Amino acid sequence: SSAASDVYKGQVEYTESPVAPGQLKHHYMPKIPVILLKGNDKEIEDLNLDKEILKNPVNLELNSSAVIAARDLYQNLRDFDHKHSSIVIKLSKEQLDSEKWNGIINRLNKAASYSV
């Protein structure tokens, strides 16, 4: 018998897959809920949330520099996983309108459980 006849001829299946893991929505999602408040006038009370989610929230203050905020964001989200009931992040209108913040806002939208 030839070596070629010993080669396994299996079926190849193709599935849709993102180019990078960061493109998956859950990639940036911590184990506790992330609540995004978009715009200067939004408050946590604008959301009708379970009291357990609001029992021991932490307000995550983003650095005013988009470069520093981007560098720290992923680690900050992971640091709060077991210490609090939820993470509240306020985004100002200026941040939402600035191109420098587009990547950060994209990541936060992927991480968010609730948004208003």
Stockholm file with secondary structure:
# STOCKHOLM 1.0

chainA/1-116         SSAASDVYKGQVEYTESPVAPGQLKHHYMPKIPVILLKGNDKEIEDLNLDKEILKNPVNLELNSSAVIAARDLYQNLRDFDHKHSSIVIKLSKEQLDSEKWNGIINRLNKAASYSV
#=GR chainA/1-116 SS CCGGGGSCCCCCCCCCCCSSGGGSGGGGCCSSCEEEEESTTCCGGGSCCCTTTTSSEEECCCCSSHHHHHHHHHHHHHHTTTTCSEEEEEECHHHHHCGGGHHHHHHHHHHCSEEC
#=GC SS_cons         CCGGGGSCCCCCCCCCCCSSGGGSGGGGCCSSCEEEEESTTCCGGGSCCCTTTTSSEEECCCCSSHHHHHHHHHHHHHHTTTTCSEEEEEECHHHHHCGGGHHHHHHHHHHCSEEC
//
